[in-house]
Amino acid sequence: MIYFLGFLIVGLMAMVLISLLRGLNAFRQSMDAGTDSDPGTGATELQLLQNRMMWSRIKYQALAILVIGISLAFARH
């Protein structure tokens, strides 16, 4: 069980890193294209992508904390 949880935590850490890098890339692209947009038109597609990547990163981090908590609970027995 501990090996499975270890594999799961490594996978979740990879997903956190991937969503962080995708969000930073979208942020960089939106900063490059930010001078062209009209301020009153709402969020651009890149800003929406940033937001989705931020929320996915938060979800993966929460799941990683949960897995660590479960593995600590199993380690006590």
N, C-alpha and C positions, 0 to 999 in steps of 0.2 A: 504494500500500500504506500509506503514512504517513497519507493522508487517512482510510482505513478504520480504522486503529488510533486515530486521533484521535477519530473518531466513536464508536468502541467505548469509549474511555476516558471520554468525556462521558456515554455511556449508563450505564456502570458507576458513575460518580460520582453520577448521578441515582438509581440503585438503592440506593447506600449511604445517600444522604440520605433516601430514602423509608423504608427499613427502620429507620433511626435514629429518624425522627419517629414511625413506627408503634410502635416499642418504647418510646419515651418516653411516648407517649399511653397505652399499656397500663400502663406503670409508674404514671402519674398516676391512672388509673382504679383500679388495684389498691390504691394508697395510700388512695383515697377509700373503697373497699369493704373495706379491710383490717381494720377494727375489728369487722366482723360475723363473720369466719371463726373456726372452732375451730382452735387451733394444731396439733392432732394429726391433722388430716384429710388432709394432703398438699398438693400444689400446686394452686392454683386455675387456672381456665382462663386468666385474665389473666396469671398468672405463667408459664404454659406459652407463651402468646403472646409474652411478653417474651423468653423463652429462644429461641424460634424466630427472632424478629427479630434477636436478638444474633448468632446463628449465621449467619443470612443476610447480615448486615452484614459479618461476618468473611470469609465466602466472597467477597462482592463486592469487598472491599478486597484480598483475595489475588489475585483475577483482575485487578484494576486494576494492582497491582504487577507482575504477570506481563506485562500488555500494555505497560506502561512499559518493562520490561526488553527486550521484543521490539523495541519502537520504537527504543530506544537501540542495540540490536544492528544494526538496519537503518541507523541514522543514521551509523554508523562507516564504512560502505562507500560 
